[in-house]
Amino acid sequence: MAGWSACCDGGDHEVSRDKGTTVSCLCENGKKEGYILEKWEFYPFPKSVSTFLVLKPEHLKGAVPGVLCIPGSGRTKEGLVGEPGICDKLTEDYNNPKVSMALNMVKEGYVAVAVDNAAAGEASDLECYDKGWNYDYDVVSRFLLELGWSWLGYTSYLDMQVLNWMKDQSYIRKDRIVISGFSLGTEPMMVLGVLDKDIYAFVYNDFLCQTQERAVVMTKPDKENRRPFPNSIRHLIPGYWRYFNFPDVVASLAPRPIIFTEGGLDRDFRLVQSAYAASGKPENAEFHHYPKFADKAVRKDVEHLDEGLDSKTYFEAVNVDPPSHYFKNELVIPWLRKVLK
């Protein structure tokens, strides 16, 4: 386990190109019902600015756990904190606890920090005038690849600056920082977890899959007789498949507490569970499936998938129920109460 963890650490340092902490400043704050909402900005590169939102319980009497909340595709930090978007087309169902991850956290008494993904939300280009949440990740990803970066490396680099900022705040317990990723946000969550051993716990709110296998089996031709690639270019990291699969990376996080809320194949969970058992803390990994596949009798349990699948048949084969893909507040909050008590 120690050797594998070190291997992941070295590989993910190359992915993110972590260069240390940047300067941050408070640009807005306001009192809400039971908490304070702050907006901060930081400067990762010359002539470059990025922003994040902070929710603090109103009457803090000491340091409390902090949760870094990372959204999924098409989501924003404003939705995470229960606020309207920066423009009408970027406003989500922000009063819904299935969306407002960070607001759920501050209501529990934690400090919640919400970020945008790279090229999304406040960091998007022209989408807010026309396309709304349908962000153009691909153009930014192409530029990053041309420069020797990747989209995941860059968004993880930005999130690392916010994580470092959290460690500098006297009102956040440095020994109780949690990373909570929804959907696309689980990818930078994994990178941060490998790079920073101080992170205490993780929320993996998506299904767990083997990325190479997904590409190999989702090869059913479309109506134009072309085989689609299953993921967009923002998931592309040159050389990544030579080293890792997502279950491998998650396994390297052992023995730190982690919850999985949306299943996948039990095959991949068994790999993760074996790592936690080897670390001496099997109880620190908690696994949940979509309600549709909660009964083991109806769940697929295979070692290999057939090729020639489209997205619908692939999701069925790996126990995924797309209409039920949302932040599982009903699972995460009780789990956090348990691991952070």
FIDREN-981958 format. One record per residue (C-alpha): x, y, z. Coordinates in steps of 0.2 Angstrom, whole numbers, padded with zeros to 4 digits, always signed. Layout:
BEGIN
XYZ
...
***
This chain:
BEGIN
+0000+0000+0000
+0014+0012+0004
+0023+0009-0012
+0006+0011-0022
+0002+0027-0013
+0019+0034-0017
+0017+0029-0036
+0000+0038-0037
+0008+0053-0028
+0022+0055-0041
+0010+0053-0056
-0003+0065-0050
+0010+0078-0046
+0014+0078-0064
-0005+0079-0069
-0008+0094-0058
+0009+0103-0059
+0006+0110-0042
+0017+0126-0040
+0012+0131-0022
+0000+0144-0015
-0006+0160-0024
-0012+0177-0016
-0030+0178-0011
-0041+0193-0006
-0059+0195+0000
-0070+0205-0012
-0088+0203-0006
-0096+0197+0010
-0114+0197+0017
-0124+0190+0031
-0137+0176+0028
-0149+0167+0039
-0137+0158+0051
-0121+0160+0041
-0109+0172+0032
-0107+0172+0013
-0090+0178+0007
-0083+0179-0011
-0064+0178-0013
-0053+0179-0028
-0035+0173-0031
-0022+0175-0045
-0015+0158-0051
-0005+0166-0065
+0000+0184-0070
-0016+0193-0078
-0027+0178-0072
-0040+0178-0058
-0051+0164-0051
-0065+0165-0038
-0072+0155-0024
-0086+0156-0011
-0085+0153+0007
-0100+0149+0019
-0096+0152+0038
-0107+0148+0052
-0113+0164+0060
-0107+0161+0078
-0091+0152+0077
-0083+0149+0094
-0067+0140+0087
-0061+0130+0073
-0073+0118+0064
-0071+0106+0050
-0070+0113+0033
-0078+0105+0017
-0071+0110-0001
-0086+0107-0013
-0083+0104-0031
-0097+0104-0043
-0101+0093-0058
-0102+0096-0077
-0113+0111-0080
-0114+0116-0062
-0108+0132-0053
-0102+0137-0036
-0117+0148-0034
-0128+0133-0035
-0118+0124-0022
-0121+0139-0010
-0139+0141-0013
-0138+0157-0023
-0144+0162-0041
-0131+0161-0054
-0120+0176-0060
-0132+0178-0074
-0150+0171-0078
-0144+0157-0089
-0132+0150-0076
-0145+0150-0062
-0149+0132-0056
-0162+0125-0045
-0152+0132-0030
-0165+0130-0017
-0165+0111-0019
-0153+0101-0007
-0149+0090-0021
-0140+0104-0029
-0134+0115-0014
-0120+0105-0007
-0111+0118+0001
-0127+0126+0009
-0131+0109+0016
-0113+0108+0024
-0114+0125+0033
-0131+0121+0040
-0122+0107+0049
-0110+0119+0057
-0095+0116+0045
-0086+0129+0035
-0090+0126+0016
-0080+0132+0002
-0087+0131-0016
-0077+0132-0032
-0081+0133-0051
-0073+0120-0062
-0061+0127-0075
-0069+0135-0090
-0086+0134-0081
-0098+0146-0071
-0090+0163-0068
-0074+0156-0077
-0084+0152-0093
-0082+0161-0109
-0098+0167-0119
-0110+0153-0113
-0119+0164-0101
-0126+0175-0115
-0133+0160-0125
-0129+0142-0120
-0130+0144-0101
-0124+0128-0092
-0118+0120-0109
-0100+0125-0106
-0087+0124-0120
-0074+0114-0110
-0066+0107-0126
-0058+0123-0133
-0050+0127-0116
-0045+0108-0115
-0036+0109-0132
-0026+0125-0127
-0021+0116-0111
-0015+0101-0120
-0005+0111-0133
+0003+0119-0118
+0008+0103-0110
-0006+0103-0097
-0023+0095-0096
-0040+0101-0091
-0040+0090-0075
-0022+0095-0071
-0027+0114-0072
-0044+0113-0063
-0035+0102-0049
-0021+0116-0049
-0034+0129-0046
-0043+0119-0032
-0026+0116-0024
-0024+0134-0021
-0041+0135-0013
-0036+0120-0002
-0020+0129+0003
-0030+0144+0008
-0042+0134+0019
-0027+0128+0028
-0022+0146+0032
-0039+0150+0040
-0039+0150+0059
-0057+0145+0060
-0055+0129+0049
-0048+0113+0058
-0033+0108+0048
-0035+0090+0053
-0053+0089+0048
-0054+0095+0030
-0065+0086+0018
-0066+0086-0001
-0083+0083-0008
-0085+0080-0027
-0101+0078-0037
-0100+0070-0054
-0085+0078-0063
-0080+0085-0047
-0074+0068-0041
-0060+0069-0053
-0050+0084-0045
-0056+0077-0028
-0045+0061-0032
-0030+0071-0038
-0031+0082-0022
-0032+0067-0011
-0017+0059-0019
-0007+0075-0018
-0011+0081-0001
-0011+0068+0013
-0018+0081+0026
-0035+0079+0018
-0045+0070+0031
-0060+0062+0021
-0068+0061+0004
-0086+0062-0003
-0087+0052-0020
-0104+0057-0027
-0104+0048-0043
-0102+0030-0049
-0085+0022-0049
-0079+0015-0065
-0063+0009-0075
-0059+0023-0087
-0050+0012-0100
-0063-0001-0100
-0077+0013-0103
-0067+0019-0118
-0064+0001-0125
-0082-0006-0123
-0093+0010-0128
-0090+0007-0147
-0107+0005-0154
-0107+0015-0170
-0119+0030-0171
-0132+0034-0185
-0117+0040-0196
-0108+0024-0193
-0095+0032-0183
-0089+0025-0166
-0090+0039-0153
-0077+0041-0139
-0086+0040-0123
-0079+0055-0114
-0075+0073-0119
-0057+0080-0121
-0058+0087-0103
-0056+0069-0097
-0040+0067-0108
-0023+0066-0099
-0009+0060-0110
-0001+0045-0103
-0013+0043-0089
-0019+0025-0094
-0001+0019-0093
-0002+0021-0074
-0019+0022-0067
-0038+0018-0067
-0049+0027-0056
-0052+0013-0044
-0033+0012-0042
-0032+0030-0038
-0046+0029-0025
-0038+0014-0017
-0022+0024-0014
-0032+0036-0003
-0034+0022+0011
-0035+0022+0026
-0043+0040+0025
-0062+0039+0027
-0072+0039+0010
-0090+0037+0005
-0097+0032-0012
-0115+0037-0015
-0119+0031-0033
-0112+0013-0035
-0104+0005-0050
-0098-0012-0051
-0095-0022-0035
-0079-0028-0044
-0071-0011-0042
-0078-0009-0024
-0069-0025-0020
-0053-0018-0026
-0055-0002-0015
-0061-0012+0000
-0046-0023-0001
-0034-0008+0000
-0044-0002+0015
-0042-0019+0023
-0024-0019+0019
-0022-0002+0028
-0030-0009+0043
-0046+0002+0042
-0059-0007+0032
-0073+0002+0041
-0067+0019+0033
-0074+0015+0016
-0093+0016+0015
-0102+0010-0001
-0119+0014-0008
-0128+0010-0024
-0142+0019-0033
-0159+0014-0026
-0163+0005-0042
-0148-0006-0039
-0148-0007-0020
-0154-0025-0021
-0139-0036-0024
-0150-0048-0033
-0154-0036-0047
-0136-0028-0048
-0124-0034-0061
-0108-0041-0054
-0096-0045-0068
-0077-0045-0070
-0077-0039-0089
-0089-0030-0100
-0094-0034-0118
-0088-0022-0132
-0100-0013-0143
-0111-0004-0130
-0119+0013-0132
-0121+0024-0117
-0138+0018-0112
-0132-0001-0112
-0116+0004-0103
-0124+0013-0089
-0136-0002-0086
-0121-0014-0087
-0112-0004-0073
-0128-0002-0062
-0130+0017-0065
-0147+0026-0065
-0144+0042-0074
-0161+0051-0069
-0156+0048-0050
-0139+0057-0052
-0139+0071-0039
-0130+0075-0023
-0135+0062-0010
-0137+0074+0004
-0147+0060+0013
-0132+0049+0013
-0118+0061+0015
-0123+0072+0030
-0126+0057+0042
-0109+0050+0036
-0100+0066+0040
-0108+0067+0057
-0101+0050+0061
-0083+0053+0054
-0081+0071+0060
-0088+0069+0078
***
